Amino acid sequence: MIVLINPPFREKNTYYFSYRRARYPNPSLAYLGGYLVKKRIPFRIIDAKFEDLNVEQVIDRLKPMRPEIIGITSTTTEINHVQSMISRIKRTFPESFTVLGGVHATALPEETLGNNEDIDALVAGEGEFALEAMAGASDLLSALPGIPGVCYRDNGTIRRNAPRGYARDMYGYGKAAFHMWNKAERYFVTTYRGCPFPCSFCFRALGKSSRLRDPEDVLEELEYIASVAPESDLAIVDATFGLPRSHTETILREMIRRGISRKLRWSCSTRVDVMDPDFFRLMKEAGCSTVSFGLESGSDRILKATGKNITVARCIEAVKEAKKTGLRTVGYYIFGHIGETKDELNDTLRLIWKMNCDEIAVGVMVPWPGTKVFELARRNEGGYRLLSTDFSKYDKYFGNVMRFDRFSMKYLDMMRIKAFLYLYLKNYRVMDLARFMWSSRGQALKKVNQLLRASA
């Protein structure tokens, strides 16, 4: 028996805030589960965030299952907490084989495995094929050297197998196992994996190309969600929605033909350079209500230097086109890009004001492992100096793990506050500001306390 675990909350301010607004099945486990269903491999899922369980409750759930393999996913921010949880699980189930996966394990496999002897193996990249091989092994320890993408111990020495590589497409992976969860308030769906764009601040954990899912699998997932939770908040979470165009259009037109578009409203994130008015209209007809753009900066120089390779003019045009179609717009920005100046930060503030998106999210640059920014910060280059590898502090809203040559963290936080004031007050949206402040009051109080402590 395999048991897949989404770990409990590390702390209940950021992640907990989003889950309380709209609880959702962990998408990584949903897709891993879908593959195991297709291969008829017995498994269970414990989504501790979805069910708001603590570590002790997770262990209690495990006891009657008698798991042979326990697979746990983790982000970078929660890796320390997850490693502690794995040690507690291992003490309770010493005969179980513990496997760690997720984006952090993929970025730093040897280091992560070396930090905790209670992790028996680690899977870098996709977990489907590795889990299948483990489940089918008569002698798991002997099988490990032959499983691509696995990192493990061999008599105290850490071994890292060559990566499996990625299949050209994902036909045959199956559809997400959403049926393993109770009815949810939110769902995340993908139409492909991977990302072909080399942005300096992102880690492409699932490959550098777009690997397409079978449209029929995607559509069956959408039909399932429409049947059990038509009022849910659905997000299509492709790295860039709309890639490739023909594949996406096939799915959108089928959503319209099958009536899914009349039952579900959904959101997506994309780039401004893959959108046009015709595509926005098709998205709207297929049920799209909100489109988010990775705008990042108001400086053409920064957009080129980061590898984003878009222009401010195209950002303005795309947001205007989306609004004209009747779509709600969200702009994502980062402060603290490589070599960014105060003048360029002010250019971003002006862009936020002029574009007047319905909503924005503004984070401070974080050196996520696996990214160009992380490597520069480790070498004290690019205007960065890495201060900490305490990954629990890696947070774009509340973290402070990197020093910027040109700015203090307090200055960047004040610029973030200024960004929201520019958006709402310069566009005379006083009631929107009041609603935003109320909905984000918990996070706002945490930030105020953080700033006060920094000033003391």
Buried (B, 14 or more C-beta within 10 A) or exposed (E): BBBBBBBBBBEEBBBBBEBEEEBBBBBBBBBBBBBBBBBEBEBBBBBBBBBBBEBEBBBEBBEEBEBBBBBBBBBBBBBBBBBBBBBBBBEEBEEBBBBBBBBBBBBBBEBBBBEBEBBBBBBBBBBBBBBBBBBEBEEBEEBBEEBBBBBBBEEEEBBBBEBBEBBEBBBEBBBBBBBBBEEBBBBBBBBBBBBEBEBBBBBBBBBEBBBBBBBEBBBBBBBBBBEBBEEBBBBBBBBBBBBEEEBBBBBBBBBBEBEBBEBBBBBBBBBBBBBEBEBBBBBBBBBBBBBBBBBBBBBBBBBEBBBBEBBBEBBBBBBBBBBEBEBBBBBBBBBBBBBBBEEBBBBBBEBBBBBBBBBBBBBBBBBBBBBBBBBBBBEEEBBBBBBEBEBBBBBBBBBBBBBBEBBEBEBBBEBBBBBBEBBBEBBEBEEBBEEBEEEBEBBBEBBEEBBEEEEE
